[in-house]
Amino acid sequence: MELHSLEHQITPDETTAMERDGFFVVNDALAREQLADLTALVDRLSVEERTAKSVAVSNRVDLRDMVGRDPLLFELVDQPTTIAKVWGILGWNIAIYHTLYMEAPPEVPAGSPLGKLGWHRDTGQLNRDMDVRPQPRVSVKVAYFLSDCSEPGRANFWVIPGSHLQDRPEVPEDGTPPTGARPVMVPAGAAVIFDRRLWHSSSPNTSQITRKVLFYGYAYRWLKPRDDQTVEHLFDQCDPIRRQLLGHAATGNYGFTSPTDDDVPLRVWLRELVGEEAAG
């Protein structure tokens, strides 16, 4: 864990936005060179996927299990500009449970109606099993935007602010967005950190650019990973905190529900550098 991640701890305004709206934006989450390198990488991975599966250039591409595909993606596990904000929301008992790259090329003519959006909450069956109101947060995602989505029509990420504390929103039959829904418009290099309970949707791409987004999901360590994560081969390249973030438990399965300091070195690190209050 890099020490300068402590310079990016969650701010009071970000905490307020997370609790009130269910998300907030981190501008310049990726450095310019990092953004360029990641963009070149996902472009290559996209071509490989489209070639291997005969996916048309006009169709969307979703790639899962991203961390182990390249060192650049591995580095994002504890990205200094975002990881401190994640532990500021969920605490120290966290690990990656889901990674995803989503690519949305131009697909419909400019000026086309928005159409019905696919409103949903993350984590699937968990939403049905935990029949309480409000549901627990359990996980958050960091969405790194590799393309400029600062204008409408670019397959923007739509949200209903505050819906993380509500039941399913009422969606008009004519497909118009629910009351309060809006696109989150951000430049390339920004990140959106959002609560898994937030009702959200992707949208059509009516622009001439391809929308490219990397999603890194963090959850409490006892939640089973959503992907078949290929990360064990990285453990010998990791410091102890990265191993934790990749899902390692030093004391075995018991260490997920009753962790020792060896299981959660992030807690030890926070205790030493931030204080007992941060380490819980």
N, C-alpha and C positions, 0 to 999 in steps of 0.2 A: 504494500500500500504506500502510495507516494504521500509524503508529508504535506505537499501543497494542496491535497484534497481538503485539508482543514480550512483552507481559504474560501472554500465553496460550500460551507455548511448552509443548510436551509435557513432562510431569513424569516423574520416575523411575517412579512407580507406574503411570502410563499406559503408559509404554514396556514395563514388565514385563507388564501386562495384555495389551498388543497381541501381544507375543511368545508369551506363555503361552496366552491364550484366543483371540486373533484379533480382538478387539474391545474397546472401552471406551465408557463413557457420559460425555458432557459435559453437565452440568446447566446450565440457563440459557444455552444457546447462543444463543438468540434473546431480545432484550429484549421486554418486555411489549407495547410499541406496535408493534414490528416483527412480533411474532407475530400481533397483531390485524389488521394491514394485510395480511400474507401470507394469513391465513385468508380474509379478505374477497375477496382477489384470486383464490385458487384456487376459491372458491365460484362466482365469476363465470365463470371459465374452464370449470369443470365443467358449469355450466348451458349454456354455449355449445356444448360438446362433445356433451352429451346431446341438445340440440335439433338440432344439425347431423347427427348420426348416429342419431337416434331410439333412444338408449340408455335403457332403463328406469331409474327411480330406484333400483331394488333391485339393479342390476348394477354391477359395479366399473368404474372408469374409469382408464385409464392414458394420460398425456399425456407425450410426449417432446419434446426440443428446447426446453427451458424458458427458457434464459437470455435469449434475445432477445425474449421475449413481453411483458416489462414491466420498467421500471427497478428495481422491488423484487426481481425475480429476478436481474437483472444484478448488484445489490449483493451477493448471496450468493456470487459468484465468489471473493471474498477476504474472506469474513466473518471479522472479527478473532478471534472466540472459537474458530475451528476451523482457519483456514488455516495458522497456525504449527504446529499439531499434524500437519497433513498433510505439510508439508515436513520436520517432525521425523521422520516415518516414511519418506518416499520421497526426501527430498533436494530440491534446487532445480530439477532438470531435469523439471518437471511442467507439465501442462496439463489442463484439463477435457476429458474424452473422452465423457462421457455425463451427461445430466440427465433426470430422470423425476419426474412427480408421480403418485402412486398413491392412489386413493380407494376405500375399502371400506365401503359402507353396511351397515346391518343386513341380514343375508341369511338367517339360519337361526334357528329358535326358541331361546330361552334354555334351557340345559340339554342341548342337543344334544351328542352325542359329538364329540370333536375331529376324528375321521376321519383319513384318510391325508393327510399334508402333502407338499408338492412340494419335497423336498430337492434343492438344487442348489448349484453354485459359479457365480460370475459369469464372464463373458467367453467363454462358448460354445466355439468351435472351438479357442481357445488351450489349453484344458485337454487336448484330444486331441493337438494338435501338439507340445506341450512334454511329452514322455513322460519326465520325470525325477522323482525323489523326494528331498526334497519339491520341489514346483513353485515357481518364483519368484513373488514377491508381485505385481509389475508394477503393481498399481493398488489403490486403496482407495476406499471410498464414505463420504460423510457423509450420514446420514439425519436430516433435520430433522423432528421430530414436531410437527405442528400441532394435533393433538388429544391428549387425555389417554389414554394407554395404560398407565396405572399399575395397572390391574386386569386380570385374565385375561378372555378372551372378547371382547376388543376388536380382533380381527384382529391379534393381537400378532405381532411379529417373533420367530420362533423361531430359535435357534442351537444348535450343538453345540460348546461351548467346547473349544478345542484341535484341532478337526478340520481347521484350515488346514494342519496338518503331516501329515495322514493321507490314506489313500485313501478311496474312497467308504465311508461308514459302513454297517453292517448295519442294515437297516430291517425290523422285524418284519412278517410277513405280515398280521397282524391290524390293522395301521395304527397301533399304539401308537408313540409317539416312540422313537427309538433311545436307547440308554443314554447318560445325561448330557445329553440335550437339554432345553432349557428356554426359556420365553418371556422376552424382555427387556422388562421393564415400566417405562416411563418416563413422566413427566408431559409435558404440552404445553410446548413451548419447549426441550426437551432434544434433543440430537443423539447418535446412535450412530455412531461411526467404526469401520468394520470392513474387514478384509482380504478381498480378492476371493476368496481360496481357502477362506474359512470356509464350511462347509456350513450353509445357512440356508433358511428357508421363511417364507412368510406363513401365516396360519391363518384359519379361519372367524370371522366377526363375529356373535357371539350376543348382543351388547349392543344398547342403544338409541341409541348414538352412531355417527357415521361416522368411521372412521379416515382421517386425512389425513397423508401423508408426502411430503416432497420429498427426492429423492436427487440428490446432486452427486458424480459420479465423477471422480477425479483419477488420472492415469496418467503414466508416462514419456512424454515428448513424441514419441517415435518410434512409439508405438502409434497406429494409425489410429483416429479417433473412431468410436464405436459408433453415433452418431446422425448424421443429415444436419444438422449444426449450422448454424443460421442466425445467425452472429455477426459476419460481416465488416462489416456496417453499424454495428457498435458500436465499431470500432477507433478512429475519430476522437474518441470520447468517453473513451478509456482512457488511463491513464498507462501507461508501458512495461511494468510488471509485469502489469497486467491484460491487456494485449495478449498477453503470453506465456501467461498462464493461459487465454486464449481460443484458443490454438493458433497464434499468429502467429510466424513466423520471419523475422527481418530479412534474413538472407542466403539465403533460399530453402530448398529441400528439404534441401540439405546441412547447413543449420543445425539440423536435427532430430537428426542422428546425430553431427555434429562441431560443436557449438555454440560460437560466439564470445560475448563479453560482450554484444554487441548483440542476440543471439538470446535470451539468458537474463539479463535485467536483475535477476531475483530473486537470482541468484548475486552480482551486484555489490552489491546492497542488503545482503545478508547479510554479505558481506565487510566492508563499511564499518561496519555497525552491531553485528554480533555477533562477527565475527572470522574468520580464515582457516579455523579448524576447522569452523565451521558451513557455510562456502562450499565446502568440499571441495577 
